[in-house]
């Protein structure tokens, strides 16, 4: 049963400013994102990892490189790990996109969503599942491998292996540089953890009055 660590790329200015990067070239990690990448490398440097795979997008590759260097491995690019093709939506702010009619479809009925000039969530889910299944076949059952990818791709594949309808995948949260773990084997899949290492953030409340 191959163990796959799914790691989202670190923070970049598009994440920090609420803008959809999509497949735009030249989106690099910011200072916080580089620190997150180093933290991932420190956390996993002693793990018996056999291979490191990454989406070809710069922000994923830059997150993967410190870990690969610590392990003495090369980063293998995998096109199947690339971000969802958001088409005309990429490079737009989430605030702007939230005013569009299709925003409710994205959030409430994503199985029906076709991004203008882009792909569907269903196609993206099929792509990431096929990619992980192919990697599973390439490795020995006891191997541990790492895949650096994107938030929606990781949510889609976790949703698939949990047996959730596609329309519920937005309920899963995947923070920058967080780790989610899958076991894939002949008897099926197990989701071991999701969004591990993400910082907890709570709503701000007024301080309690002394009684």
MARVEX-242999 format. One record per atom (N, C-alpha, C): y, z, x. Coordinates in steps of 0.001 Angstrom, whole numbers, padded with zeros to 6 digits, always signed. Atoms other than C-alpha are relative to their C-alpha. Example, Ala and Ser with C-alpha at 12.3 -4.5 7.8 and 13.67 -1.06 7.14 Angstrom:
-001190+000000+000890
-004500+007800+012300
+001200+000000+000900
-001190-000060-000820
-001060+007140+013670
+001090+000730-000770
***
This chain:
-001197+000000+000853
+000000+000000+000000
+001245+000000+000887
-001195+000124-000826
+003125-001252+001808
+001142+000833-000583
-001176-000764+000419
+006125+001072+001668
+001244-000788+000372
-001226+000777-000201
+009468-000681+001266
+001200+000894-000267
-001262-000706+000170
+012789+001059+001831
+001076-001025-000350
-001073+000884+000450
+015524-000712-000134
+001331+000699+000273
-001260-000631-000392
+018934+000023+001369
+001163-000922-000360
-001203+000775+000319
+022237-001122-000060
+000924-000003+001218
-000972+000081-001090
+024875-002279+002406
+001040+001117-000120
-001048-001016-000009
+027649+000110+003399
+001281-000472-000664
-001272+000270+000685
+031152+000273+002021
+000792-001090+000725
-000930+000998-000523
+033589-002600+002482
+001241+000035-000865
-001254-000075+000751
+037085-003253+001208
-000140-000514-001429
+000227+000458+001371
+035763-005111-001834
-000553+001137-000848
+000520-001161+000724
+033758-002044-002861
+001102+001022-000196
-001027-001030+000051
+036649+000292-002053
+001097-000331-001012
-001092+000414+000876
+039139-001742-004104
-000480-000527-001348
+000499+000427+001300
+036853-002603-007035
+000085-001498-000212
-000032+001458+000088
+036603-006325-006330
-001416-000533+000232
+001348+000555-000066
+033474-008457-006745
-000101-000992+001155
+000100+000862-001179
+032550-009945-003372
-000955-001164-000225
+000976+001062+000222
+029513-011902-004516
-000518-000565+001316
+000498+000662-001206
+028504-014447-001892
+001120-000517+000898
-001104+000420-000862
+031931-014835-000287
-000317+000328+001453
+000205-000295-001430
+031624-015155+003500
+001143+000865+000519
-001057-000743-000682
+033544-012860+005800
+000312+001364-000569
-000210-001352+000529
+033183-009587+003866
-000746+000971+000917
+000578-000873-001020
+032611-006983+006579
+000110+001464-000408
-000092-001432+000235
+032022-003244+006561
+001361+000520+000446
-001198-000698-000458
+035107-001038+006722
-000427+001183+000865
+000324-001118-000896
+035309+002083+008896
-001026+000939-000630
+000953-000879+000684
+033506+004196+006304
-001379-000644-000074
+001267+000719+000055
+030826+001535+005910
-000732+000005+001330
+000636-000046-001325
+030205+001456+009655
-000571+001392+000283
+000530-001362-000152
+029815+005238+009648
-001271+000182-000830
+001197-000081+000840
+027346+004914+006774
-001182-000694+000660
+001071+000731-000684
+025341+002339+008731
-000568+000823+001150
+000466-000851-001095
+025169+004692+011725
-000799+001187-000534
+000726-001128+000602
+024066+007540+009444
-001402-000421-000443
+001314+000530+000380
+021239+005382+008060
-000881-000124+001239
+000762+000175-001237
+020165+004552+011616
-000488+001339+000540
+000391-001329-000487
+020154+008228+012610
-001098+000604-000861
+000977-000588+000916
+018175+009203+009528
-001386-000620+000154
+001270+000723-000022
+015463+006575+010071
-000479-000380+001402
+000317+000437-001363
+015383+006196+013862
-001397+000399+000455
+001329-000465-000402
+012114+008148+014179
-001098-000449-000964
+001001+000449+000980
+010392+006521+011186
-000837-001144+000594
+000889+001046-000552
+007382+004240+011960
+000194-001345-000698
-000369+001239+000692
+009141+001114+010687
-000474-001207+000806
+000537+001189-000671
+007443-002201+011484
+000940-001203-000034
-000864+001179+000125
+010139-004639+010337
+001264+000355-000761
-001295-000165+000670
+013787-004800+009262
+000430-001363-000525
-000430+001243+000651
+014829-007499+006777
+001387+000206-000611
-001357-000120+000536
+018321-008252+005496
+000416-001253-000758
-000764+001093+000610
+020318-010375+003127
+000842-000650+001086
-000816+000655-001028
+022234-012980+005137
+001494+000325-000074
-001414-000342+000106
+025590-011587+003929
+000392+000975+001111
-000422-000784-001161
+027609-010019+006754
-000077+001507-000233
-000036-001439+000255
+027948-006619+005068
-001394+000626+000049
+001376-000498-000104
+024167-006258+004845
-000482-000032+001446
+000429+000142-001388
+023507-007532+008359
+000632+001090+000863
-000690-001026-000785
+026101-005131+009788
-000537+001396-000297
+000614-001284+000335
+024444-002237+007943
-001376+000121+000637
+001359+000002-000548
+021010-003238+009235
-000027+000117+001516
+000065+000122-001463
+021912-003775+012901
-000134+001328+000749
+000188-001259-000742
+022326-000118+014018
-001427+000546-000083
+001380-000466+000138
+018900+000787+012628
-000945-000866+000821
+000868+000897-000773
+017252-002285+014132
+000120+000278+001495
-000207-000290-001419
+018803-001484+017508
-000684+001304+000403
+000638-001289-000292
+017580+002113+017336
-001518-000122+000062
+001450+000192+000057
+014063+000879+016566
-000511-001020+001018
+000410+001060-000918
+014066-001926+019143
-000549-001211-000713
+000466+001125+000801
+013557-004524+016421
+001131-001002-000229
-000965+001002+000417
+015294-007759+015439
+000137+000037-001521
-000203+000111+001447
+016819-008149+011977
-000437-001395-000439
+000475+001281+000541
+014974-010884+010059
+000747-000286-001295
-000751+000349+001200
+017189-012635+007514
-000942-000525-001079
+000794+000420+001150
+015707-013151+004047
+000945-000479-001100
-000885+000540+001027
+017511-015466+001632
-000262+000636-001368
+000316-000595+001293
+015706-013808-001282
+000677+001327-000250
-000695-001276+000135
+017638-010593-000612
+001499-000177-000233
-001432+000267+000122
+021036-012283-001042
+000541+000470-001354
-000681-000480+001199
+023552-011104-003628
-000194-000948-001185
-000028+000823+001213
+023520-012335-007228
+001107-001046+000143
-001019+001049-000004
+025384-015639-007526
+000879+000203-001233
-000907-000291+001098
+028345-014542-009646
+000896-001189-000357
-000761+001200+000333
+029860-018027-009620
+001496+000236-000004
-001456-000091+000107
+033466-018057-010846
+000502+001442-000038
-000419-001402+000081
+033473-014265-011132
+000262+000615+001373
-000178-000629-001303
+033353-013577-007400
+001459-000073+000435
-001359-000174-000508
+036576-012484-005701
+000975+000450-001085
-000840-000548+001070
+037875-011118-009032
-000140+001525-000011
+000081-001448+000107
+038703-007459-009615
-000818+000382-001230
+000781-000468+001145
+036440-005463-011918
+000915+000300-001181
-000954-000256+001077
+039540-004494-013899
+000294-001285-000763
-000250+001297+000637
+040291-008156-014571
-001225-000466-000779
+001220+000465+000643
+036665-008973-015376
-000327+000811-001250
+000319-000852+001152
+036387-006036-017789
+000743-000423-001257
-000750+000480+001165
+038915-007766-020065
-000585-001291-000576
+000611+001241+000473
+036727-010857-020476
-001087+000296-001039
+000984-000189+001065
+034473-011310-023484
-001412+000190+000559
+001345-000075-000564
+031411-011747-021269
-000296+001347+000655
+000230-001302-000624
+031915-008282-019779
-000944+000867-000837
+000879-000785+000875
+030251-006682-022799
-001445-000493+000090
+001354+000539-000169
+027283-009007-022308
-000596+000522+001306
+000470-000485-001306
+027019-008017-018624
-000471+001449-000100
+000307-001424+000066
+026992-004332-019503
-001038+000338-001073
+000862-000366+001117
+025124-004312-022815
-001241-000853-000193
+001125+000927+000173
+022862-007383-022878
-000114-000932+001200
-000004+000839-001202
+022560-008586-019280
-001092-001061+000029
+001046+001026+000032
+019371-010519-020072
+000532-001311-000559
-000590+001199+000591
+021619-012990-021931
+001107-000585+000870
-001171+000389-000779
+024187-013320-019151
-000279-001161+000936
-000038+001113-000948
+024770-016624-017398
+001392+000005+000612
-001313-000016-000621
+027586-016276-014879
+000533-001422+000099
-000573+001342-000076
+029933-019275-015125
-000073-000550+001422
+000169+000579-001319
+028958-021485-012215
-000965+000760+000892
+000905-000818-000798
+026373-018930-011091
-001384+000070-000615
+001368-000146+000479
+022903-017611-011909
-000093+001062-001085
+000260-001038+000992
+021366-015340-014526
-000597+001217+000702
+000651-001191-000538
+020244-011768-013939
-001523-000185+000017
+001446+000241+000057
+016765-012905-014966
-000468-000779+001226
+000355+000774-001190
+016699-015479-012164
+000087+000846+001267
-000169-000865-001165
+018005-012937-009667
-001139+001009+000099
+001108-000954-000003
+015348-010432-010708
-001298-000662+000463
+001203+000723-000412
+012584-013008-010352
+000013-000270+001501
-000133+000313-001429
+013888-013933-006900
-000303+001220+000871
+000198-001180-000836
+013968-010384-005525
-001436+000512-000108
+001397-000430+000161
+010548-009524-006981
-000924-000893+000820
+000833+000932-000767
+008987-012647-005480
+000156+000226+001501
-000249-000254-001422
+010602-011858-002124
-000760+001229+000478
+000693-001225-000408
+009226-008310-001999
-001511-000161-000074
+001449+000228+000104
+005786-009421-003175
-000490-000837+001180
+000381+000823-001147
+005701-012055-000421
-000014+000831+001280
-000026-000871-001170
+006703-009475+002208
-001183+000961-000016
+001154-000886+000134
+004029-007149+000874
-001276-000692+000480
+001184+000746-000409
+001436-009866+001437
-000034-000252+001508
-000077+000276-001439
+002649-010449+005007
-000340+001230+000847
+000160-001227-000765
+002244-006802+006021
-001301+000708-000349
+001184-000816+000238
-000666-004431+006357
+000313+001052-001056
-000220-000946+001099
-001143-001978+003478
+000715+001289+000395
-000621-001256-000410
+000052+000997+005525
+001340-000185+000706
-001264+000263-000682
+003167-000674+006934
+001188+000594-000755
-001291-000430+000535
+006667+000683+006416
+001032-001028+000430
-001014+001011-000309
+009397-001964+006184
+001303+000353-000714
-001326-000274+000557
+013118-001918+005385
+000642-001311-000433
-000711+001170+000523
+015081-004389+003256
+001423+000399-000353
-001407-000254+000290
+018890-004342+003255
+000484-001064-000991
-000387+000936+001048
+020278-005869+000078
+001241+000525-000727
-001215-000241+000778
+022852-005434-002702
-000324+000822-001245
+000181-000943+001106
+023378-003055-005597
-000771-000601-001166
+000651+000573+001183
+022424-005349-008483
-001427-000444+000300
+001359+000421-000352
+019396-006762-006636
-000943+001194+000037
+000841-001190-000081
+018059-003267-005944
-000221+000586-001391
+000158-000490+001376
+018714-002161-009530
-000973-000873-000783
+000874+000926+000735
+016971-005265-010858
-001460+000180+000378
+001397-000110-000412
+013840-004797-008772
-000582+001364-000368
+000478-001314+000432
+013581-001073-009514
-000298-000019-001490
+000212+000111+001441
+013971-001806-013210
-001295-000737-000303
+001222+000793+000205
+011200-004397-012976
-001240+000853+000238
+001198-000766-000334
+008717-002078-011289
-000151+001268-000843
+000098-001105+000951
+009540+000739-013717
-000444-000481-001387
+000377+000551+001294
+008669-001615-016572
+001096+000075-001035
-001133-000077+000918
+012141-001357-018070
+000411-001397-000464
-000610+001268+000418
+013636-004139-020191
+001211-000311+000879
-001125+000415-000834
+016193-006127-018239
+001325+000543-000524
-001254-000466+000584
+018895-004986-020654
+000332+001447+000357
-000253-001394-000371
+018552-001422-019322
+000282+000186+001490
-000087-000173-001450
+018927-002144-015612
+001340+000566+000452
-001322-000513-000382
+022646-001250-015582
+000063+001526-000038
+000013-001463+000033
+021680+002392-016214
-000372+000609+001348
+000362-000466-001336
+020463+002643-012625
+001225-000103+000908
-001134+000002-000923
+023058+003578-010015
-000507-000087+001445
+000349+000183-001402
+022820+002423-006394
+001290+000050+000824
-001221-000195-000782
+025509+003739-004041
-000088-000714+001348
+000028+000610-001334
+026530+002147-000727
-000829+000828+000984
+000843-000595-001051
+024025+002883+002081
-001049+000970-000532
+001054-000853+000555
+021668+004686-000302
-001363-000656+000207
+001369+000457-000252
+017900+004412+000104
-000857+000208-001240
+000972-000076+001095
+015370+003661-002644
-001349-000440+000569
+001312+000224-000609
+011635+003616-001940
-001023-000503-001001
+001086+000573+000795
+008821+001475-003353
-001297+000027+000789
+001326+000243-000550
+005091+001494-002713
-000576-001188-000762
+000611+001159+000642
+003494-001906-003407
-001436-000139+000480
+001400+000152-000358
-000274-002322-003525
-000763-000795-001028
+000828+000800+000900
-003156-004061-005243
-000052+000587-001409
+000080-000656+001301
-003149-001518-008078
+001348+000100-000706
-001308-000030+000628
+000530-001999-008811
+001049+000609+000910
-001139-000514-000757
+003791-000418-007747
+000327+001430-000409
-000507-001333+000262
+005210+003069-007486
+001430+000087+000500
-001383-000250-000402
+008913+003914-007426
+000075+001455+000440
+000073-001350-000556
+009116+006940-005136
+001321+000748-000090
-001321-000613+000193
+012852+007622-005163
+001050-001091-000139
-001073+000955+000283
+016120+005952-006127
+001334+000608+000426
-001370-000396-000327
+019643+006166-004662
+000035+001233+000896
+000070-001179-000860
+018595+008743-002065
+001110-000033+001048
-001041-000110-001010
+021344+009983+000221
+001393-000251-000525
-001324+000237+000578
+024184+009098-002147
+000710+001328-000214
-000784-001217+000209
+026968+011645-002303
+000176+000256-001491
-000212-000362+001399
+027228+013526-005573
+001485+000141-000269
-001402-000104+000391
+030581+013145-007309
+000066+000492-001441
-000094-000587+001313
+031551+015247-010274
+001415-000169-000547
-001334+000079+000590
+034447+014921-012757
+000824+001223+000371
-000884-001105-000322
+037441+017044-011921
+000317+000787-001265
-000310-000871+001127
+037922+020019-014230
+001003+001059+000440
-000901-001098-000309
+040555+022670-014441
-000811+001223+000398
+000713-001198-000435
+039587+025875-012714
-000160+000962-001169
+000248-000948+001076
+038065+028500-014978
+000974+001169+000087
-000873-001168+000022
+040355+031251-016048
-000843+001252+000199
+000729-001252-000208
+039312+034655-014876
-000109+000751-001303
+000225-000690+001269
+037856+036754-017679
+000373+001452+000121
***
